Amino acid sequence: MAIKNPLYHERLKRFNTALNKGTPDIVPVFPIIEQWAQLVTGTSIKDSYTKDPMLGYEAFKKVYERVYVDVSYGTGNLIPLKMMGNFGEGIYQVTEEGVQIKGSHGVTMQAEEYQDMINDPQGFIMEKILPRKYPILNDSEKAIQTWYHAIFDIIAYLNFDKKTVNAIENKLGVPVVAKGATFLPPDVILDFLRDFVGTSSDIRRCPQNFYDACDALHPLMLDMAKGSYSKPTDAGLIFIPLHLPTFLRPKDFEKLYFPFMKRMTQDLFDAGYRVMYYMENDWAPYLEYLQDMPKGPVLGMFEHGDIRHIKNKVGNRFCIGGGMPVNLLKHGTITECIDAAKKCLDELAPGGGYVFGLDMNLLSKEDAKIENLSAVCEYVHIHGKY
């Protein structure tokens, strides 16, 4: 259904111009504040994620009346909790503080099993990894029932979240841009298979096995992106968080991580997608490698480091997002916060290709004072004109 709200189209055009490294009419405002928006308005996250999709909408409505934004990342409802519950005692739980991980059970693959993963990644995950992580799948009869219920629950989850998104876009005129998601293969090994210690050891002791496993996983991760967002448009992005890179030595990043970042980006571009990378920690040691990224619509949300230097180095490859220190939004005065927002405009806006954002996501109620966030977003929207 076409969205008729003119604000939606005005804001989306502004964002897309910046995403394509152009110069929009005004610097787009894109703080990632979804969970904070619900907490700061006193909304029950548990209820808004599981009972009534309009509770989440009402929370965003209250916040957006005070805080100007051009685009929203999502709704914050990232985990299909009921679906996950089919598999037994899951690792996720929802509380009034948000979705929390109860315990990672991170090592589900042993180092000696790399060859099994390389030979048949999908079969290995389905037949070995999932039953280890979810013991209920070891019982064939219960496994069939579990998958049956999970399919219906994931459909219900997607429809639930879609109602919240539709209300935000149609009624508030705010595009919700993260329409799909995936992981890069090295992060799959880190997050779901070998955990941090195992991954670090493998990179030192068996780097070829690590590379070959990532190579085998790449088609699955590309399919995950396409499956989560099957018809790419100019109104959405594939969101990809990057967890492992800044723990790697630059030479290991070059050999074992960047090839998959580059390949995923090109494959998504070729299929008509736009990409949003969440660049965790400080990327200063890796900027030279990013010069070799494919050219296309890709947004890099950078957490730390000298973001002016980052834009100077890789602004020809990335639309740069970030710049506003969350610590200042939490502890600073309104004047101090506006001074920081002015610095972002002075240093990052020239030449276009910049989206005003925060250096960290807002997750807890205490992460930012709403009056500070309101002041900086309004300042950028008024004074960020080209």
Summary of the structure (lengths in Angstrom):
residues: 386
radius of gyration: 21.0
end to end distance: 32.7
largest distance: 63.2
contacts: 1268
relative contact order: 0.14
helix: 58%
strand: 13%
